[in-house]
């Protein structure tokens, strides 16, 4: 198995990544919205802000 970030062989401790650096780089992409799941735009009015809706 190859690391999805750099293509090096995956390390058992960090599978599917080769190192902590690549694992952390991937996490930062998710947290920084570098990766996105396709779908329709969110409706700002319809977001649950802790209010009870019918």
Predicted model as a PDB file, atoms N, CA, C, CB and O in Angstrom, pLDDT in the B-factor column:
MODEL        1                                                                  
ATOM      1  N   UNK A   1       0.849  -1.170   0.000  1.00 93.00           N  
ATOM      2  CA  UNK A   1       0.000   0.000   0.000  1.00 93.00           C  
ATOM      3  C   UNK A   1       0.900   1.240   0.000  1.00 93.00           C  
ATOM      4  CB  UNK A   1      -0.969  -0.006   1.227  1.00 93.00           C  
ATOM      5  O   UNK A   1       1.918   1.281   0.690  1.00 93.00           O  
ATOM      6  N   UNK A   2       0.511   2.242  -0.778  1.00 97.00           N  
ATOM      7  CA  UNK A   2       1.275   3.484  -0.863  1.00 97.00           C  
ATOM      8  C   UNK A   2       0.553   4.611  -0.132  1.00 97.00           C  
ATOM      9  CB  UNK A   2       1.515   3.870  -2.331  1.00 97.00           C  
ATOM     10  O   UNK A   2      -0.676   4.644  -0.068  1.00 97.00           O  
ATOM     11  N   UNK A   3       1.332   5.521   0.411  1.00 97.00           N  
ATOM     12  CA  UNK A   3       0.804   6.697   1.095  1.00 97.00           C  
ATOM     13  C   UNK A   3       0.024   7.549   0.086  1.00 97.00           C  
ATOM     14  CB  UNK A   3       1.956   7.526   1.757  1.00 97.00           C  
ATOM     15  O   UNK A   3       0.553   7.874  -0.977  1.00 97.00           O  
ATOM     16  N   UNK A   4      -1.225   7.917   0.402  1.00 96.00           N  
ATOM     17  CA  UNK A   4      -2.019   8.726  -0.522  1.00 96.00           C  
ATOM     18  C   UNK A   4      -1.508  10.166  -0.678  1.00 96.00           C  
ATOM     19  CB  UNK A   4      -3.447   8.753  -0.056  1.00 96.00           C  
ATOM     20  O   UNK A   4      -1.919  10.865  -1.604  1.00 96.00           O  
ATOM     21  N   UNK A   5      -0.628  10.610   0.207  1.00 96.00           N  
ATOM     22  CA  UNK A   5      -0.105  11.973   0.134  1.00 96.00           C  
ATOM     23  C   UNK A   5       1.148  12.040  -0.735  1.00 96.00           C  
ATOM     24  CB  UNK A   5       0.202  12.499   1.537  1.00 96.00           C  
ATOM     25  O   UNK A   5       1.231  12.872  -1.637  1.00 96.00           O  
ATOM     26  N   UNK A   6       2.133  11.159  -0.467  1.00 97.00           N  
ATOM     27  CA  UNK A   6       3.422  11.270  -1.158  1.00 97.00           C  
ATOM     28  C   UNK A   6       3.795  10.058  -2.006  1.00 97.00           C  
ATOM     29  CB  UNK A   6       4.496  11.501  -0.157  1.00 97.00           C  
ATOM     30  O   UNK A   6       4.741  10.127  -2.791  1.00 97.00           O  
ATOM     31  N   UNK A   7       3.069   8.948  -1.862  1.00 97.00           N  
ATOM     32  CA  UNK A   7       3.344   7.771  -2.677  1.00 97.00           C  
ATOM     33  C   UNK A   7       4.390   6.824  -2.111  1.00 97.00           C  
ATOM     34  CB  UNK A   7       3.771   8.201  -4.011  1.00 97.00           C  
ATOM     35  O   UNK A   7       4.679   5.799  -2.729  1.00 97.00           O  
ATOM     36  N   UNK A   8       4.967   7.137  -0.954  1.00 97.00           N  
ATOM     37  CA  UNK A   8       5.929   6.246  -0.314  1.00 97.00           C  
ATOM     38  C   UNK A   8       5.188   5.050   0.283  1.00 97.00           C  
ATOM     39  CB  UNK A   8       6.741   6.997   0.782  1.00 97.00           C  
ATOM     40  O   UNK A   8       3.975   5.122   0.481  1.00 97.00           O  
ATOM     41  N   UNK A   9       5.889   3.955   0.573  1.00 98.00           N  
ATOM     42  CA  UNK A   9       5.237   2.801   1.216  1.00 98.00           C  
ATOM     43  C   UNK A   9       4.630   3.203   2.564  1.00 98.00           C  
ATOM     44  CB  UNK A   9       6.252   1.644   1.414  1.00 98.00           C  
ATOM     45  O   UNK A   9       5.226   3.977   3.313  1.00 98.00           O  
ATOM     46  N   UNK A  10       3.461   2.680   2.860  1.00 97.00           N  
ATOM     47  CA  UNK A  10       2.780   2.988   4.122  1.00 97.00           C  
ATOM     48  C   UNK A  10       3.514   2.332   5.286  1.00 97.00           C  
ATOM     49  CB  UNK A  10       1.305   2.515   4.080  1.00 97.00           C  
ATOM     50  O   UNK A  10       4.032   1.222   5.163  1.00 97.00           O  
ATOM     51  N   UNK A  11       3.552   3.028   6.410  1.00 97.00           N  
ATOM     52  CA  UNK A  11       4.169   2.506   7.635  1.00 97.00           C  
ATOM     53  C   UNK A  11       3.067   1.917   8.512  1.00 97.00           C  
ATOM     54  CB  UNK A  11       4.960   3.630   8.404  1.00 97.00           C  
ATOM     55  O   UNK A  11       1.987   2.497   8.618  1.00 97.00           O  
ATOM     56  N   UNK A  12       3.329   0.769   9.143  1.00 96.00           N  
ATOM     57  CA  UNK A  12       2.295   0.134   9.973  1.00 96.00           C  
ATOM     58  C   UNK A  12       1.705   1.052  11.043  1.00 96.00           C  
ATOM     59  CB  UNK A  12       2.867  -1.081  10.638  1.00 96.00           C  
ATOM     60  O   UNK A  12       0.506   0.991  11.313  1.00 96.00           O  
ATOM     61  N   UNK A  13       2.528   1.896  11.649  1.00 96.00           N  
ATOM     62  CA  UNK A  13       2.021   2.775  12.719  1.00 96.00           C  
ATOM     63  C   UNK A  13       1.148   3.909  12.213  1.00 96.00           C  
ATOM     64  CB  UNK A  13       3.171   3.355  13.488  1.00 96.00           C  
ATOM     65  O   UNK A  13       0.410   4.509  12.994  1.00 96.00           O  
ATOM     66  N   UNK A  14       1.214   4.219  10.918  1.00 96.00           N  
ATOM     67  CA  UNK A  14       0.492   5.378  10.376  1.00 96.00           C  
ATOM     68  C   UNK A  14      -0.397   5.017   9.197  1.00 96.00           C  
ATOM     69  CB  UNK A  14       1.473   6.448   9.954  1.00 96.00           C  
ATOM     70  O   UNK A  14      -0.832   5.908   8.467  1.00 96.00           O  
ATOM     71  N   UNK A  15      -0.678   3.740   8.991  1.00 96.00           N  
ATOM     72  CA  UNK A  15      -1.469   3.315   7.832  1.00 96.00           C  
ATOM     73  C   UNK A  15      -2.729   4.142   7.696  1.00 96.00           C  
ATOM     74  CB  UNK A  15      -1.830   1.837   7.941  1.00 96.00           C  
ATOM     75  O   UNK A  15      -3.398   4.380   8.701  1.00 96.00           O  
ATOM     76  N   UNK A  16      -3.077   4.580   6.537  1.00 97.00           N  
ATOM     77  CA  UNK A  16      -2.492   4.298   5.228  1.00 97.00           C  
ATOM     78  C   UNK A  16      -1.359   5.249   4.853  1.00 97.00           C  
ATOM     79  CB  UNK A  16      -3.559   4.361   4.177  1.00 97.00           C  
ATOM     80  O   UNK A  16      -0.921   5.255   3.702  1.00 97.00           O  
ATOM     81  N   UNK A  17      -0.880   6.046   5.796  1.00 98.00           N  
ATOM     82  CA  UNK A  17       0.167   7.020   5.508  1.00 98.00           C  
ATOM     83  C   UNK A  17       1.543   6.441   5.804  1.00 98.00           C  
ATOM     84  CB  UNK A  17      -0.053   8.298   6.319  1.00 98.00           C  
ATOM     85  O   UNK A  17       1.663   5.394   6.441  1.00 98.00           O  
ATOM     86  N   UNK A  18       2.591   7.138   5.330  1.00 98.00           N  
ATOM     87  CA  UNK A  18       3.958   6.666   5.532  1.00 98.00           C  
ATOM     88  C   UNK A  18       4.584   7.244   6.797  1.00 98.00           C  
ATOM     89  CB  UNK A  18       4.813   7.019   4.330  1.00 98.00           C  
ATOM     90  O   UNK A  18       5.557   6.698   7.318  1.00 98.00           O  
ATOM     91  N   UNK A  19       4.030   8.343   7.288  1.00 98.00           N  
ATOM     92  CA  UNK A  19       4.641   9.008   8.439  1.00 98.00           C  
ATOM     93  C   UNK A  19       3.616   9.881   9.152  1.00 98.00           C  
ATOM     94  CB  UNK A  19       5.852   9.856   8.000  1.00 98.00           C  
ATOM     95  O   UNK A  19       2.511  10.109   8.660  1.00 98.00           O  
ATOM     96  N   UNK A  20       4.011  10.354  10.309  1.00 97.00           N  
ATOM     97  CA  UNK A  20       3.151  11.267  11.060  1.00 97.00           C  
ATOM     98  C   UNK A  20       2.942  12.560  10.278  1.00 97.00           C  
ATOM     99  CB  UNK A  20       3.758  11.570  12.446  1.00 97.00           C  
ATOM    100  O   UNK A  20       1.860  13.145  10.321  1.00 97.00           O  
ATOM    101  N   UNK A  21       3.967  13.004   9.567  1.00 98.00           N  
ATOM    102  CA  UNK A  21       3.867  14.236   8.789  1.00 98.00           C  
ATOM    103  C   UNK A  21       2.788  14.156   7.725  1.00 98.00           C  
ATOM    104  CB  UNK A  21       5.193  14.552   8.141  1.00 98.00           C  
ATOM    105  O   UNK A  21       1.991  15.083   7.577  1.00 98.00           O  
ATOM    106  N   UNK A  22       2.754  13.053   6.982  1.00 97.00           N  
ATOM    107  CA  UNK A  22       1.720  12.896   5.946  1.00 97.00           C  
ATOM    108  C   UNK A  22       0.341  12.725   6.578  1.00 97.00           C  
ATOM    109  CB  UNK A  22       2.040  11.685   5.040  1.00 97.00           C  
ATOM    110  O   UNK A  22      -0.653  13.231   6.056  1.00 97.00           O  
ATOM    111  N   UNK A  23       0.283  12.021   7.688  1.00 97.00           N  
ATOM    112  CA  UNK A  23      -1.003  11.854   8.382  1.00 97.00           C  
ATOM    113  C   UNK A  23      -1.537  13.217   8.831  1.00 97.00           C  
ATOM    114  CB  UNK A  23      -0.851  10.901   9.607  1.00 97.00           C  
ATOM    115  O   UNK A  23      -2.717  13.520   8.654  1.00 97.00           O  
ATOM    116  N   UNK A  24      -0.649  14.039   9.418  1.00 97.00           N  
ATOM    117  CA  UNK A  24      -1.068  15.356   9.895  1.00 97.00           C  
ATOM    118  C   UNK A  24      -1.418  16.281   8.730  1.00 97.00           C  
ATOM    119  CB  UNK A  24       0.035  15.987  10.753  1.00 97.00           C  
ATOM    120  O   UNK A  24      -2.349  17.080   8.832  1.00 97.00           O  
ATOM    121  N   UNK A  25      -0.685  16.179   7.633  1.00 96.00           N  
ATOM    122  CA  UNK A  25      -0.980  17.003   6.450  1.00 96.00           C  
ATOM    123  C   UNK A  25      -2.387  16.690   5.930  1.00 96.00           C  
ATOM    124  CB  UNK A  25       0.079  16.760   5.328  1.00 96.00           C  
ATOM    125  O   UNK A  25      -3.130  17.594   5.546  1.00 96.00           O  
ATOM    126  N   UNK A  26      -2.743  15.406   5.923  1.00 96.00           N  
ATOM    127  CA  UNK A  26      -4.081  15.005   5.486  1.00 96.00           C  
ATOM    128  C   UNK A  26      -5.151  15.562   6.428  1.00 96.00           C  
ATOM    129  CB  UNK A  26      -4.184  13.470   5.414  1.00 96.00           C  
ATOM    130  O   UNK A  26      -6.180  16.062   5.972  1.00 96.00           O  
ATOM    131  N   UNK A  27      -4.912  15.477   7.733  1.00 96.00           N  
ATOM    132  CA  UNK A  27      -5.871  16.010   8.705  1.00 96.00           C  
ATOM    133  C   UNK A  27      -6.053  17.517   8.517  1.00 96.00           C  
ATOM    134  CB  UNK A  27      -5.405  15.707  10.144  1.00 96.00           C  
ATOM    135  O   UNK A  27      -7.174  18.021   8.586  1.00 96.00           O  
ATOM    136  N   UNK A  28      -4.965  18.226   8.283  1.00 95.00           N  
ATOM    137  CA  UNK A  28      -5.064  19.675   8.069  1.00 95.00           C  
ATOM    138  C   UNK A  28      -5.862  20.010   6.815  1.00 95.00           C  
ATOM    139  CB  UNK A  28      -3.671  20.290   7.971  1.00 95.00           C  
ATOM    140  O   UNK A  28      -6.549  21.031   6.774  1.00 95.00           O  
ATOM    141  N   UNK A  29      -5.780  19.164   5.792  1.00 93.00           N  
ATOM    142  CA  UNK A  29      -6.586  19.385   4.584  1.00 93.00           C  
ATOM    143  C   UNK A  29      -8.077  19.294   4.925  1.00 93.00           C  
ATOM    144  CB  UNK A  29      -6.218  18.350   3.478  1.00 93.00           C  
ATOM    145  O   UNK A  29      -8.869  20.112   4.458  1.00 93.00           O  
ATOM    146  N   UNK A  30      -8.462  18.305   5.734  1.00 91.00           N  
ATOM    147  CA  UNK A  30      -9.865  18.175   6.132  1.00 91.00           C  
ATOM    148  C   UNK A  30     -10.303  19.345   6.999  1.00 91.00           C  
ATOM    149  CB  UNK A  30     -10.089  16.862   6.878  1.00 91.00           C  
ATOM    150  O   UNK A  30     -11.379  19.907   6.792  1.00 91.00           O  
ATOM    151  N   UNK A  31      -9.475  19.712   7.967  1.00 92.00           N  
ATOM    152  CA  UNK A  31      -9.840  20.794   8.881  1.00 92.00           C  
ATOM    153  C   UNK A  31      -9.874  22.148   8.185  1.00 92.00           C  
ATOM    154  CB  UNK A  31      -8.868  20.844  10.042  1.00 92.00           C  
ATOM    155  O   UNK A  31     -10.665  23.012   8.563  1.00 92.00           O  
ATOM    156  N   UNK A  32      -9.041  22.346   7.190  1.00 89.00           N  
ATOM    157  CA  UNK A  32      -8.980  23.613   6.477  1.00 89.00           C  
ATOM    158  C   UNK A  32      -9.870  23.647   5.248  1.00 89.00           C  
ATOM    159  CB  UNK A  32      -7.572  23.901   6.079  1.00 89.00           C  
ATOM    160  O   UNK A  32      -9.756  24.559   4.428  1.00 89.00           O  
ATOM    161  N   UNK A  33     -10.749  22.674   5.107  1.00 82.00           N  
ATOM    162  CA  UNK A  33     -11.685  22.564   3.989  1.00 82.00           C  
ATOM    163  C   UNK A  33     -10.979  22.405   2.648  1.00 82.00           C  
ATOM    164  CB  UNK A  33     -12.579  23.779   3.947  1.00 82.00           C  
ATOM    165  O   UNK A  33     -11.508  22.808   1.613  1.00 82.00           O  
ATOM    166  N   UNK A  34      -9.773  21.812   2.666  1.00 88.00           N  
ATOM    167  CA  UNK A  34      -9.073  21.498   1.425  1.00 88.00           C  
ATOM    168  C   UNK A  34      -9.732  20.349   0.692  1.00 88.00           C  
ATOM    169  CB  UNK A  34      -7.621  21.165   1.705  1.00 88.00           C  
ATOM    170  O   UNK A  34      -9.685  20.274  -0.536  1.00 88.00           O  
ATOM    171  N   UNK A  35     -10.351  19.450   1.454  1.00 87.00           N  
ATOM    172  CA  UNK A  35     -11.138  18.353   0.889  1.00 87.00           C  
ATOM    173  C   UNK A  35     -12.601  18.694   1.098  1.00 87.00           C  
ATOM    174  CB  UNK A  35     -10.772  16.968   1.548  1.00 87.00           C  
ATOM    175  O   UNK A  35     -12.985  19.221   2.142  1.00 87.00           O  
ATOM    176  N   UNK A  36     -13.398  18.396   0.114  1.00 83.00           N  
ATOM    177  CA  UNK A  36     -14.841  18.655   0.242  1.00 83.00           C  
ATOM    178  C   UNK A  36     -15.617  17.489  -0.317  1.00 83.00           C  
ATOM    179  CB  UNK A  36     -15.244  19.962  -0.481  1.00 83.00           C  
ATOM    180  O   UNK A  36     -15.195  16.859  -1.287  1.00 83.00           O  
ATOM    181  N   UNK A  37     -16.737  17.202   0.284  1.00 81.00           N  
ATOM    182  CA  UNK A  37     -17.640  16.171  -0.188  1.00 81.00           C  
ATOM    183  C   UNK A  37     -18.662  16.849  -1.075  1.00 81.00           C  
ATOM    184  CB  UNK A  37     -18.320  15.404   0.995  1.00 81.00           C  
ATOM    185  O   UNK A  37     -19.302  17.807  -0.642  1.00 81.00           O  
ATOM    186  N   UNK A  38     -18.841  16.376  -2.326  1.00 85.00           N  
ATOM    187  CA  UNK A  38     -19.788  17.036  -3.223  1.00 85.00           C  
ATOM    188  C   UNK A  38     -21.219  16.972  -2.694  1.00 85.00           C  
ATOM    189  CB  UNK A  38     -19.723  16.405  -4.605  1.00 85.00           C  
ATOM    190  O   UNK A  38     -21.631  15.994  -2.070  1.00 85.00           O  
ATOM    191  N   UNK A  39     -21.937  18.011  -2.953  1.00 86.00           N  
ATOM    192  CA  UNK A  39     -23.335  18.074  -2.548  1.00 86.00           C  
ATOM    193  C   UNK A  39     -23.875  19.467  -2.806  1.00 86.00           C  
ATOM    194  CB  UNK A  39     -23.499  17.694  -1.063  1.00 86.00           C  
ATOM    195  O   UNK A  39     -23.129  20.369  -3.186  1.00 86.00           O  
ATOM    196  N   UNK A  40     -25.161  19.640  -2.603  1.00 84.00           N  
ATOM    197  CA  UNK A  40     -25.752  20.965  -2.826  1.00 84.00           C  
ATOM    198  C   UNK A  40     -25.259  21.951  -1.765  1.00 84.00           C  
ATOM    199  CB  UNK A  40     -27.301  20.883  -2.807  1.00 84.00           C  
ATOM    200  O   UNK A  40     -24.878  21.542  -0.668  1.00 84.00           O  
ATOM    201  N   UNK A  41     -25.265  23.233  -2.084  1.00 78.00           N  
ATOM    202  CA  UNK A  41     -24.863  24.238  -1.088  1.00 78.00           C  
ATOM    203  C   UNK A  41     -25.766  24.193   0.136  1.00 78.00           C  
ATOM    204  CB  UNK A  41     -24.888  25.645  -1.701  1.00 78.00           C  
ATOM    205  O   UNK A  41     -26.960  23.913   0.027  1.00 78.00           O  
ATOM    206  N   UNK A  42     -25.194  24.467   1.288  1.00 73.00           N  
ATOM    207  CA  UNK A  42     -25.980  24.489   2.526  1.00 73.00           C  
ATOM    208  C   UNK A  42     -26.842  25.742   2.557  1.00 73.00           C  
ATOM    209  CB  UNK A  42     -25.056  24.431   3.775  1.00 73.00           C  
ATOM    210  O   UNK A  42     -26.410  26.818   2.145  1.00 73.00           O  
ATOM    211  N   UNK A  43     -28.062  25.590   3.050  1.00 73.00           N  
ATOM    212  CA  UNK A  43     -28.972  26.711   3.216  1.00 73.00           C  
ATOM    213  C   UNK A  43     -28.703  27.314   4.592  1.00 73.00           C  
ATOM    214  CB  UNK A  43     -30.474  26.266   3.062  1.00 73.00           C  
ATOM    215  O   UNK A  43     -28.962  26.668   5.608  1.00 73.00           O  
ATOM    216  N   UNK A  44     -28.194  28.526   4.639  1.00 70.00           N  
ATOM    217  CA  UNK A  44     -27.857  29.174   5.907  1.00 70.00           C  
ATOM    218  C   UNK A  44     -29.063  29.257   6.837  1.00 70.00           C  
ATOM    219  CB  UNK A  44     -27.303  30.570   5.654  1.00 70.00           C  
ATOM    220  O   UNK A  44     -28.913  29.139   8.053  1.00 70.00           O  
ATOM    221  N   UNK A  45     -30.244  29.458   6.287  1.00 73.00           N  
ATOM    222  CA  UNK A  45     -31.464  29.560   7.093  1.00 73.00           C  
ATOM    223  C   UNK A  45     -31.825  28.213   7.714  1.00 73.00           C  
ATOM    224  CB  UNK A  45     -32.631  30.076   6.235  1.00 73.00           C  
ATOM    225  O   UNK A  45     -32.422  28.167   8.789  1.00 73.00           O  
ATOM    226  N   UNK A  46     -31.471  27.128   7.051  1.00 63.00           N  
ATOM    227  CA  UNK A  46     -31.867  25.804   7.518  1.00 63.00           C  
ATOM    228  C   UNK A  46     -30.886  25.155   8.474  1.00 63.00           C  
ATOM    229  CB  UNK A  46     -32.060  24.915   6.360  1.00 63.00           C  
ATOM    230  O   UNK A  46     -31.129  24.041   8.937  1.00 63.00           O  
ATOM    231  N   UNK A  47     -29.785  25.822   8.783  1.00 64.00           N  
ATOM    232  CA  UNK A  47     -28.811  25.238   9.703  1.00 64.00           C  
ATOM    233  C   UNK A  47     -29.363  25.243  11.117  1.00 64.00           C  
ATOM    234  CB  UNK A  47     -27.476  26.002   9.645  1.00 64.00           C  
ATOM    235  O   UNK A  47     -29.975  26.217  11.555  1.00 64.00           O  
ATOM    236  N   UNK A  48     -29.141  24.157  11.817  1.00 65.00           N  
ATOM    237  CA  UNK A  48     -29.610  24.028  13.197  1.00 65.00           C  
ATOM    238  C   UNK A  48     -28.690  24.813  14.114  1.00 65.00           C  
ATOM    239  CB  UNK A  48     -29.674  22.540  13.630  1.00 65.00           C  
ATOM    240  O   UNK A  48     -27.527  24.449  14.290  1.00 65.00           O  
ATOM    241  N   UNK A  49     -29.193  25.866  14.690  1.00 61.00           N  
ATOM    242  CA  UNK A  49     -28.407  26.705  15.594  1.00 61.00           C  
ATOM    243  C   UNK A  49     -28.819  26.476  17.043  1.00 61.00           C  
ATOM    244  CB  UNK A  49     -28.567  28.185  15.229  1.00 61.00           C  
ATOM    245  O   UNK A  49     -28.732  27.386  17.867  1.00 61.00           O  
ATOM    246  N   UNK A  50     -29.265  25.268  17.351  1.00 59.00           N  
ATOM    247  CA  UNK A  50     -29.672  24.972  18.718  1.00 59.00           C  
ATOM    248  C   UNK A  50     -31.101  25.367  18.997  1.00 59.00           C  
ATOM    249  CB  UNK A  50     -28.768  25.662  19.683  1.00 59.00           C  
ATOM    250  O   UNK A  50     -31.558  25.251  20.134  1.00 59.00           O  
ATOM    251  N   UNK A  51     -31.816  25.828  17.996  1.00 56.00           N  
ATOM    252  CA  UNK A  51     -33.202  26.231  18.177  1.00 56.00           C  
ATOM    253  C   UNK A  51     -34.104  25.039  17.873  1.00 56.00           C  
ATOM    254  CB  UNK A  51     -33.556  27.443  17.271  1.00 56.00           C  
ATOM    255  O   UNK A  51     -33.774  24.192  17.044  1.00 56.00           O  
ATOM    256  N   UNK A  52     -35.212  24.988  18.536  1.00 54.00           N  
ATOM    257  CA  UNK A  52     -36.190  23.915  18.277  1.00 54.00           C  
ATOM    258  C   UNK A  52     -37.020  24.312  17.063  1.00 54.00           C  
ATOM    259  CB  UNK A  52     -37.116  23.657  19.531  1.00 54.00           C  
ATOM    260  O   UNK A  52     -37.611  25.390  17.010  1.00 54.00           O  
ATOM    261  N   UNK A  53     -37.043  23.411  16.097  1.00 52.00           N  
ATOM    262  CA  UNK A  53     -37.832  23.652  14.890  1.00 52.00           C  
ATOM    263  C   UNK A  53     -38.946  22.626  14.828  1.00 52.00           C  
ATOM    264  CB  UNK A  53     -36.947  23.590  13.611  1.00 52.00           C  
ATOM    265  O   UNK A  53     -38.788  21.514  15.334  1.00 52.00           O  
ATOM    266  N   UNK A  54     -40.089  22.981  14.206  1.00 52.00           N  
ATOM    267  CA  UNK A  54     -41.188  22.018  14.115  1.00 52.00           C  
ATOM    268  C   UNK A  54     -40.853  20.841  13.267  1.00 52.00           C  
ATOM    269  CB  UNK A  54     -42.406  22.667  13.580  1.00 52.00           C  
ATOM    270  O   UNK A  54     -41.681  19.946  13.098  1.00 52.00           O  
TER     271      UNK A  54                                                      
ENDMDL                                                                          
END                                                                             
